Amino acid sequence: MKFLEQFTLITDIIFGLMILLYLYQIVYIAVSMFKRKVPKLPDAKKNHRYAIFISARNEKGVIGELLDSLRNQTYPDEMYDMYVVADNCTDETAEVARQHGAIVFERFNQDEVGKGYALNFLYHNVIERKGEDYYEAFMVFDADNIIDKNFLREVNKTFDTGEYDAMTTYRNSKNFDENWLTAAYSIWFMHEARHLNYPRMLLGAQCMISGTGFVVSAKVMKDNEGWPYYLLTEDIQFSVVSTINQLKIGYCDTAILYDEQPSTWKQSWKQRMRWAKGFYQIDGRYLGDLTKGVLTAKGRRLAFYDILMTVLPASLLTIAILGFVLWVMASAGLMPYYVRLVFQREMLWFVFKTIGGFWISLMIIGAITVGMEWDRIETNNWAKIKHLLLFPLFLLSYLPISIQALFSKVHWAPIEHHSTEELNKKNEQ
């Protein structure tokens, strides 16, 4: 049984090292708990001019609600314009967007598919019309979002400080209580906002943009000659490149958007396959630069380390260890009967202990998030509690997703979205 003792020691060391590597995120959570009250920014000295970018593919059912919420802002109408790129649409997205006050450009390109290409196309069309210096920053939203009426005003306060080249905002959900899956997404995005980006900003680390509700200064867009980020996770790619290029990304907790989450397992699996594959693409392209930054970027090592730990495929190491355990168990038939029973029992206990430890840890993170964001979750108290129970399953399902993404060819694909009225009807059924 010496092999068993050695194996247990090695795996304990590996998992202990993984815990140490990610221990800084526990510090982040502690900071967000003790600094729960967000520092209040003074009113902006200037109303800055923004261009709002929306990439939409067959989103006629939801884009009107987003544009209406943008038109009803407590920010001067003359200081922002709404632009939509109807990207390879086969429905009336462009017509609906125009009816709701947006300036629309239509794009048809089946070779360059994805949000990054659409945003770059939109940027170049806008500056051709307005020039590179007309707008001071660009905001990006997904077509299924709904924006809090004070969103632009709050963003403007943070942008007016002049401290940030880009910023992200608070991502809430408009269908939290549709089912356990939408709730799990919602909890994760709230955790990302309050327990990662918020303490990052307080500690002077680097925030990360996440898909929608982010702002990029006109100078950055001009220097980049648009939006040249075409990987499957173009938002994370931008965050990584910004860190490498010493650009600073901030966070605005009081600018709130409501995002629609995938409600079926098939939709979720497909979306997260794209995310997992996108992270592998980023690792392949930027891992060396990030590692170099951790070692050499004086004053910014935490920012590089944080980004590095975020994009590293730690799930693959967990999979490899568990896979090795199962292989060893399958090979135990060559051992004497009694030894085999003891060995397999210990291996099963190891698997149970590992998964159970992850489950409990994720449950604690979810419970802290729900508890701290209780008033921001727009559903009844029972729904907040019951959906929390399966939150760990959502994150643990990344293990098989990560395996499949490693060996599969993944393409960007649209996800069906529903209007608020449709979501309410679904919830009433």
C-alpha positions as CSV (number, residue, x, y, z in Angstrom):
1,M,0.0,0.0,0.0
2,K,3.0,2.2,-0.2
3,F,1.9,3.4,-3.7
4,L,-1.4,4.5,-2.2
5,E,0.3,6.6,0.5
6,Q,2.6,8.2,-2.1
7,F,-0.3,8.9,-4.4
8,T,-2.4,10.5,-1.6
9,L,0.6,12.6,-0.6
10,I,1.2,13.8,-4.2
11,T,-2.4,14.7,-4.8
12,D,-2.7,16.5,-1.5
13,I,0.3,18.6,-2.4
14,I,-1.1,19.4,-5.8
15,F,-4.5,20.4,-4.5
16,G,-2.9,22.3,-1.7
17,L,-0.8,24.2,-4.2
18,M,-3.9,25.0,-6.3
19,I,-5.6,26.4,-3.2
20,L,-2.6,28.6,-2.5
21,L,-2.6,29.8,-6.1
22,Y,-6.2,30.9,-5.8
23,L,-6.1,32.0,-2.2
24,Y,-5.9,35.7,-3.3
25,Q,-9.6,35.4,-4.4
26,I,-10.6,34.7,-0.8
27,V,-8.9,38.0,0.1
28,Y,-11.0,39.6,-2.7
29,I,-14.2,38.3,-1.1
30,A,-13.1,39.4,2.3
31,V,-12.3,42.9,1.0
32,S,-15.7,43.1,-0.7
33,M,-17.4,42.1,2.5
34,F,-15.6,44.5,4.8
35,K,-15.9,47.3,2.2
36,R,-19.4,46.5,1.3
37,K,-20.5,50.1,0.9
38,V,-19.2,51.4,-2.4
39,P,-17.4,54.7,-2.2
40,K,-19.7,57.4,-3.6
41,L,-18.3,59.4,-6.5
42,P,-19.1,63.1,-6.8
43,D,-21.1,64.3,-9.8
44,A,-19.1,64.4,-13.0
45,K,-17.7,67.8,-13.9
46,K,-18.5,67.2,-17.5
47,N,-21.1,65.3,-19.5
48,H,-19.0,63.2,-21.9
49,R,-20.2,62.1,-25.3
50,Y,-20.7,58.4,-25.9
51,A,-21.4,56.1,-28.8
52,I,-23.4,53.1,-27.9
53,F,-22.6,49.9,-29.9
54,I,-25.0,47.0,-30.1
55,S,-24.2,43.9,-32.2
56,A,-27.4,42.0,-33.0
57,R,-28.2,38.9,-35.0
58,N,-31.8,38.0,-35.4
59,E,-32.8,39.9,-32.3
60,K,-36.0,41.6,-33.4
61,G,-37.9,40.3,-30.3
62,V,-35.6,41.9,-27.7
63,I,-33.7,44.8,-29.2
64,G,-36.6,47.3,-28.9
65,E,-36.6,46.9,-25.1
66,L,-32.9,47.6,-24.9
67,L,-33.2,50.7,-27.1
68,D,-36.2,52.0,-25.1
69,S,-34.2,51.6,-21.9
70,L,-31.4,53.5,-23.4
71,R,-33.7,56.3,-24.6
72,N,-35.1,56.7,-21.1
73,Q,-31.8,57.5,-19.4
74,T,-31.3,60.3,-16.9
75,Y,-28.4,61.5,-19.0
76,P,-28.7,64.3,-21.6
77,D,-30.1,62.8,-24.9
78,E,-27.7,64.9,-27.0
79,M,-24.6,63.4,-25.4
80,Y,-25.1,59.9,-26.7
81,D,-26.1,58.1,-29.9
82,M,-27.2,54.5,-30.3
83,Y,-25.7,52.4,-33.1
84,V,-26.7,48.9,-34.1
85,V,-25.0,46.5,-36.4
86,A,-27.5,44.0,-37.8
87,D,-25.1,41.2,-38.3
88,N,-26.0,38.6,-40.9
89,C,-29.7,39.0,-39.9
90,T,-32.5,37.1,-41.7
91,D,-35.3,38.8,-39.7
92,E,-36.5,42.4,-39.1
93,T,-33.8,43.3,-36.5
94,A,-32.7,46.4,-38.5
95,E,-36.2,47.7,-39.1
96,V,-37.1,47.3,-35.4
97,A,-33.9,49.0,-34.3
98,R,-34.6,52.0,-36.6
99,Q,-38.2,52.2,-35.2
100,H,-36.7,52.5,-31.7
101,G,-34.3,55.3,-32.5
102,A,-31.1,53.6,-33.4
103,I,-28.8,54.3,-36.4
104,V,-28.4,50.9,-38.1
105,F,-25.7,49.4,-40.3
106,E,-26.3,46.1,-41.9
107,R,-23.5,43.6,-42.3
108,F,-23.4,40.4,-44.4
109,N,-20.3,38.4,-44.1
110,Q,-20.4,34.6,-43.6
111,D,-16.6,34.2,-43.6
112,E,-15.8,36.6,-40.6
113,V,-18.4,35.5,-38.1
114,G,-18.5,36.8,-34.5
115,K,-19.1,39.7,-32.3
116,G,-15.6,41.0,-32.7
117,Y,-15.9,41.4,-36.4
118,A,-19.3,43.0,-36.1
119,L,-18.0,45.6,-33.6
120,N,-15.0,46.4,-35.7
121,F,-17.2,46.9,-38.7
122,L,-19.5,49.2,-36.7
123,Y,-16.7,51.3,-35.4
124,H,-15.2,52.0,-38.8
125,N,-18.6,52.9,-40.2
126,V,-19.3,55.3,-37.3
127,I,-15.9,57.1,-37.5
128,E,-16.3,57.4,-41.2
129,R,-19.5,59.4,-40.5
130,K,-18.5,61.2,-37.3
131,G,-14.7,61.2,-37.2
132,E,-12.3,59.7,-34.7
133,D,-12.6,62.5,-32.1
134,Y,-16.4,63.1,-32.0
135,Y,-17.1,60.6,-29.3
136,E,-15.1,60.3,-26.1
137,A,-15.9,56.7,-25.3
138,F,-17.8,53.7,-26.7
139,M,-20.3,51.5,-24.8
140,V,-21.0,48.0,-25.8
141,F,-24.2,46.1,-25.0
142,D,-25.8,42.8,-26.1
143,A,-29.2,43.1,-27.8
144,D,-31.0,41.2,-25.0
145,N,-30.0,43.6,-22.2
146,I,-32.1,46.1,-20.4
147,I,-30.4,49.1,-18.9
148,D,-31.1,50.8,-15.6
149,K,-32.2,54.4,-16.1
150,N,-29.2,55.8,-14.3
151,F,-26.7,53.7,-16.2
152,L,-25.1,56.4,-18.4
153,R,-25.0,59.0,-15.6
154,E,-23.2,56.6,-13.2
155,V,-20.8,55.5,-15.9
156,N,-20.0,59.1,-16.7
157,K,-19.0,59.7,-13.0
158,T,-16.4,57.0,-13.2
159,F,-15.2,57.9,-16.7
160,D,-14.9,61.5,-15.6
161,T,-12.3,60.7,-13.0
162,G,-9.9,60.1,-15.9
163,E,-8.3,57.1,-14.1
164,Y,-9.5,54.4,-16.5
165,D,-9.0,53.5,-20.2
166,A,-12.0,51.1,-20.0
167,M,-14.5,50.0,-17.5
168,T,-17.0,47.3,-16.7
169,T,-20.3,47.5,-14.9
170,Y,-22.7,45.5,-12.6
171,R,-24.3,42.6,-14.5
172,N,-27.6,41.6,-13.1
173,S,-30.2,39.3,-14.6
174,K,-33.7,39.7,-16.0
175,N,-34.6,36.0,-15.7
176,F,-33.0,34.9,-12.4
177,D,-35.9,32.7,-11.3
178,E,-36.7,31.1,-14.7
179,N,-34.9,28.0,-13.5
180,W,-31.9,26.8,-11.6
181,L,-29.6,27.3,-14.6
182,T,-30.5,31.0,-15.2
183,A,-30.1,31.5,-11.4
184,A,-26.6,29.9,-11.5
185,Y,-25.5,32.2,-14.3
186,S,-26.9,35.2,-12.4
187,I,-25.1,34.3,-9.2
188,W,-21.8,33.8,-11.0
189,F,-22.0,37.2,-12.8
190,M,-22.9,38.9,-9.5
191,H,-19.9,37.2,-7.9
192,E,-17.8,38.3,-10.7
193,A,-18.9,41.9,-10.3
194,R,-18.9,42.3,-6.5
195,H,-16.3,39.7,-5.4
196,L,-13.8,40.1,-8.2
197,N,-14.0,43.4,-10.1
198,Y,-15.0,45.5,-7.1
199,P,-12.1,44.5,-4.9
200,R,-9.8,44.5,-7.9
201,M,-10.6,48.2,-8.3
202,L,-10.2,48.9,-4.5
203,L,-6.8,47.2,-4.4
204,G,-5.5,48.8,-7.6
205,A,-5.5,45.5,-9.6
206,Q,-7.0,45.0,-13.1
207,C,-10.7,44.6,-13.6
208,M,-11.9,42.5,-16.5
209,I,-14.7,43.2,-18.9
210,S,-17.3,40.5,-19.4
211,G,-19.3,40.3,-22.6
212,T,-21.6,43.2,-22.2
213,G,-22.0,46.5,-20.4
214,F,-18.5,47.8,-20.8
215,V,-16.9,51.1,-21.9
216,V,-13.8,51.7,-23.9
217,S,-12.2,55.2,-24.3
218,A,-12.0,56.7,-27.8
219,K,-8.3,56.9,-27.4
220,V,-7.9,53.2,-26.9
221,M,-10.2,52.5,-29.9
222,K,-8.2,54.9,-32.0
223,D,-4.9,53.4,-31.0
224,N,-6.2,49.9,-31.7
225,E,-7.6,51.1,-35.1
226,G,-11.0,49.7,-34.0
227,W,-11.8,46.5,-32.2
228,P,-9.3,43.9,-33.4
229,Y,-10.3,41.2,-31.0
230,Y,-11.6,38.1,-32.9
231,L,-11.1,35.1,-30.5
232,L,-14.1,33.2,-29.2
233,T,-13.9,35.2,-26.0
234,E,-13.1,38.6,-27.4
235,D,-14.0,40.3,-24.1
236,I,-11.3,38.4,-22.2
237,Q,-8.9,38.9,-25.1
238,F,-9.3,42.7,-24.7
239,S,-8.8,42.5,-21.0
240,V,-5.6,40.4,-21.4
241,V,-4.2,42.7,-24.1
242,S,-5.1,45.8,-22.1
243,T,-3.1,44.4,-19.1
244,I,-0.1,43.6,-21.3
245,N,-0.2,47.1,-22.8
246,Q,-0.5,48.7,-19.3
247,L,-4.0,50.0,-19.9
248,K,-6.3,50.3,-16.8
249,I,-9.8,48.8,-16.6
250,G,-12.1,50.1,-13.9
251,Y,-15.5,49.1,-12.5
252,C,-18.7,51.0,-11.9
253,D,-20.9,49.2,-9.3
254,T,-23.8,51.7,-9.6
255,A,-24.2,51.2,-13.4
256,I,-26.6,48.2,-13.6
257,L,-27.6,46.2,-16.6
258,Y,-30.0,43.3,-16.8
259,D,-28.9,40.4,-18.9
260,E,-30.8,37.4,-20.2
261,Q,-29.2,34.0,-19.3
262,P,-29.5,30.8,-21.3
263,S,-32.4,28.7,-19.9
264,T,-31.7,25.3,-21.4
265,W,-28.9,22.9,-20.8
266,K,-28.2,22.6,-24.5
267,Q,-27.9,26.4,-24.9
268,S,-25.7,26.7,-21.8
269,W,-23.4,23.8,-22.9
270,K,-22.9,25.4,-26.3
271,Q,-22.2,28.8,-24.9
272,R,-19.8,27.6,-22.3
273,M,-18.0,25.4,-24.8
274,R,-17.3,28.6,-26.7
275,W,-16.0,30.2,-23.6
276,A,-13.8,27.3,-22.7
277,K,-12.4,27.1,-26.2
278,G,-11.8,30.9,-26.1
279,F,-9.8,30.5,-23.0
280,Y,-7.6,27.9,-24.6
281,Q,-7.0,30.3,-27.5
282,I,-6.0,33.0,-25.1
283,D,-3.7,30.6,-23.3
284,G,-2.0,29.7,-26.5
285,R,-1.5,33.3,-27.6
286,Y,-0.8,35.2,-24.4
287,L,0.4,32.8,-21.7
288,G,4.0,33.8,-22.2
289,D,3.4,37.5,-21.9
290,L,1.3,37.1,-18.8
291,T,3.9,34.9,-17.1
292,K,6.6,37.4,-18.0
293,G,4.4,40.2,-16.5
294,V,4.1,38.3,-13.2
295,L,7.8,38.1,-13.0
296,T,8.9,41.5,-14.3
297,A,6.1,44.1,-14.2
298,K,7.0,46.1,-11.1
299,G,3.9,47.6,-9.4
300,R,1.6,45.5,-11.6
301,R,2.4,42.0,-10.7
302,L,-0.9,41.5,-8.9
303,A,-2.8,42.5,-12.1
304,F,-0.8,40.1,-14.2
305,Y,-1.1,37.3,-11.7
306,D,-4.8,37.7,-11.3
307,I,-5.4,37.7,-15.1
308,L,-3.1,34.7,-15.4
309,M,-5.0,32.7,-12.8
310,T,-8.3,33.6,-14.5
311,V,-7.3,32.3,-17.9
312,L,-5.3,29.2,-16.8
313,P,-7.2,26.0,-17.4
314,A,-7.1,24.8,-13.8
315,S,-10.0,22.5,-14.5
316,L,-7.8,20.4,-16.7
317,L,-5.5,19.6,-13.9
318,T,-8.4,18.5,-11.7
319,I,-9.7,16.3,-14.6
320,A,-6.3,14.8,-15.1
321,I,-6.0,13.8,-11.4
322,L,-9.5,12.3,-11.3
323,G,-9.0,10.5,-14.6
324,F,-5.7,9.0,-13.3
325,V,-7.5,7.8,-10.2
326,L,-10.2,6.1,-12.2
327,W,-7.6,4.5,-14.4
328,V,-5.7,3.2,-11.4
329,M,-9.0,1.8,-10.0
330,A,-9.7,0.0,-13.3
331,S,-6.2,-1.5,-13.2
332,A,-6.6,-2.8,-9.6
333,G,-7.8,-6.2,-10.8
334,L,-4.2,-7.4,-10.8
335,M,-4.0,-6.9,-7.1
336,P,-4.8,-9.5,-4.4
337,Y,-8.5,-9.5,-3.5
338,Y,-8.3,-7.8,0.0
339,V,-5.7,-5.3,-1.2
340,R,-7.9,-4.5,-4.2
341,L,-10.9,-3.8,-2.0
342,V,-8.9,-1.5,0.3
343,F,-7.3,0.3,-2.6
344,Q,-10.6,0.9,-4.5
345,R,-12.3,2.1,-1.3
346,E,-9.5,4.6,-0.7
347,M,-9.7,5.8,-4.4
348,L,-13.4,6.2,-4.2
349,W,-13.1,8.2,-1.0
350,F,-10.5,10.4,-2.7
351,V,-12.9,11.1,-5.6
352,F,-15.8,11.8,-3.2
353,K,-13.7,14.0,-1.0
354,T,-12.4,16.0,-4.0
355,I,-15.8,16.6,-5.6
356,G,-17.4,17.2,-2.2
357,G,-14.8,19.7,-1.3
358,F,-15.3,21.6,-4.5
359,W,-19.1,21.4,-4.0
360,I,-19.0,22.9,-0.4
361,S,-16.5,25.6,-1.4
362,L,-18.7,26.7,-4.4
363,M,-21.8,26.6,-2.2
364,I,-20.1,28.9,0.3
365,I,-19.1,31.3,-2.5
366,G,-22.7,31.2,-3.9
367,A,-24.2,31.7,-0.4
368,I,-22.0,34.7,0.3
369,T,-22.9,36.2,-3.1
370,V,-26.6,35.7,-2.7
371,G,-26.5,37.1,0.9
372,M,-24.6,40.2,0.0
373,E,-26.6,40.9,-3.2
374,W,-30.0,39.9,-1.6
375,D,-31.7,43.1,-2.4
376,R,-30.5,43.3,-6.0
377,I,-31.9,39.8,-6.9
378,E,-35.4,40.5,-8.2
379,T,-37.3,37.5,-7.1
380,N,-38.9,36.1,-4.0
381,N,-36.8,34.9,-1.0
382,W,-37.6,31.2,-1.5
383,A,-36.3,31.3,-5.1
384,K,-33.1,32.9,-4.0
385,I,-32.4,30.1,-1.6
386,K,-33.6,27.0,-3.6
387,H,-31.7,27.9,-6.7
388,L,-28.5,28.3,-4.7
389,L,-28.4,24.6,-4.0
390,L,-27.5,23.7,-7.6
391,F,-25.1,26.5,-8.1
392,P,-22.0,24.2,-7.6
393,L,-23.4,21.8,-10.3
394,F,-23.2,24.7,-12.8
395,L,-19.5,25.3,-12.1
396,L,-18.5,21.7,-11.8
397,S,-20.1,21.0,-15.2
398,Y,-17.2,23.0,-16.6
399,L,-15.1,19.9,-16.1
400,P,-16.6,17.8,-18.9
401,I,-17.1,21.0,-21.0
402,S,-13.4,21.7,-20.7
403,I,-12.6,18.2,-21.9
404,Q,-14.9,18.5,-24.9
405,A,-13.7,22.0,-25.8
406,L,-10.1,20.8,-25.8
407,F,-10.8,18.3,-28.7
408,S,-13.8,19.9,-30.5
409,K,-13.9,22.6,-33.2
410,V,-16.0,25.4,-31.8
411,H,-17.6,28.2,-33.7
412,W,-19.6,31.3,-32.5
413,A,-23.3,30.7,-32.7
414,P,-26.3,32.9,-31.7
415,I,-28.5,32.1,-28.7
416,E,-32.2,32.6,-28.8
417,H,-33.4,35.5,-26.6
418,H,-36.9,36.5,-25.3
419,S,-38.5,39.7,-24.4
420,T,-39.4,40.5,-20.8
421,E,-43.1,39.9,-21.6
422,E,-42.2,36.4,-23.0
423,L,-40.0,35.6,-20.0
424,N,-42.9,36.6,-17.6
425,K,-45.2,34.3,-19.5
426,K,-42.8,31.4,-19.3
427,N,-42.3,32.0,-15.5
428,E,-46.1,31.9,-15.0
429,Q,-46.5,28.5,-16.7
